[in-house]
């Protein structure tokens, strides 16, 4: 059965300009990944009043009222913040999978950045969400901006954005090969060398940078 997420691009032409953009995407994704993780851990320390040790231990030692209050504040903050983004930046795209699978690979940088920051704040306060979504989105947004500057084709942009997304996962979990195979198998639906090579390079650079 054919994977539903295959774009039909075939092997996107990897022109010489493509490779410097892969390097820059990896560096940018690694930096954003590190920044978002510092923010996440900082919010956790403030929300649950601890300076060292494991988060679970800290949560177990705070009062039940504080746990509920932290989640309540996270819900109110997240709801208001995301509503505001959808209202005032509604023309900017942040749907990562749509951009790679059905779109032209374009992602709005401002909305992506603010969405990522809100996400990490809410997660840091106790919301049950994956911490990798924000770095994945920022990796894709960075790739989208760089692809536009380099005048890459839509197929090349989609591949770059997919590489950036996988690199975001690689950066925060320290799994460069895992990020590369996520790009190839899940986002692109192809294990061809023109997909694997930039995916591995981007994920490795992001992991080292982070």
C-alpha positions, -999 to +999 in steps of 0.1 A: +000+000+000+013+034-009+019+057+020-007+086+021+020+111+030+042+106-001+042+139-020+049+126-054+079+148-058+102+120-067+138+128-062+140+166-057+170+180-076+198+187-050+215+218-066+247+231-051+228+259-032+208+232-015+236+219+007+247+252+023+210+257+032+210+222+048+239+232+070+222+265+080+190+247+087+208+223+109+225+251+129+193+271+132+173+241+143+199+232+169+199+267+183+161+269+184+160+235+200+184+244+227+166+277+233+132+260+236+145+234+260+161+260+283+127+278+283+109+246+291+132+237+320+130+272+333+092+272+334+092+238+351+116+251+378+094+282+384+061+263+383+071+236+407+097+255+428+127+233+425+164+239+415+177+204+409+167+168+406+139+152+386+106+170+377+085+141+389+100+143+424+094+180+424+058+176+414+052+150+441+065+174+467+044+204+459+009+208+472-022+195+453-034+230+451-003+242+434-005+214+408-041+222+399-033+260+399-004+254+376-025+235+351-053+261+354-029+290+346-014+269+317-049+263+303-059+300+305-026+313+291-025+287+263-062+293+253-059+331+252-025+331+235-034+306+208-067+322+202-049+356+197-024+340+173-052+325+152-070+358+151-042+382+144-018+360+124-044+339+107-028+342+073+005+326+085+006+288+082+019+266+110+004+232+100+037+214+096+024+181+080+001+200+056+031+221+044+051+190+037+025+166+023-001+189+006+013+224+006+043+242-009+065+239+022+059+274+034+055+281+071+049+315+088+080+322+109+064+346+134+034+324+141+056+293+143+079+310+168+052+323+190+033+290+188+065+271+199+071+295+228+035+291+240+037+254+237+068+251+258+054+274+285+022+253+287+042+220+288+065+234+314+035+241+336+023+205+334+003+201+303+005+166+288+020+174+254+052+163+236+081+187+240+094+178+205+065+195+186+079+230+191+115+223+179+100+203+150+080+233+140+109+257+144+131+234+123+106+235+096+100+272+098+137+279+096+140+257+066+111+274+049+126+308+054+160+297+041+145+279+011+127+311+002+159+331+004+177+305-018+148+304-043+144+267-041+116+249-059+085+238-040+098+201-041+131+212-027+114+234-001+092+205+011+123+183+015+141+210+034+112+216+057+109+178+063+147+177+071+142+206+095+114+189+113+133+157+118+163+177+129+142+193+156+134+159+171+170+149+168+182+181+186+160+178+217+163+140+221+200+136+209+190+111+183+205+122+149+197+089+132+162+088+147+156+123+134+169+114+099+147+083+096+117+102+109+122+126+081+127+099+055+101+073+065+073+094+081+075+128+065+088+120+030+078+083+028+111+075+010+144+059+019+161+071-014+195+086-010+184+121-022+162+121+009+184+102+034+216+122+028+203+157+035+181+143+064+212+127+081+233+158+075+207+182+089+198+160+119+235+155+128+243+192+125+213+201+147+222+176+173+258+188+175+247+224+176+222+218+204 
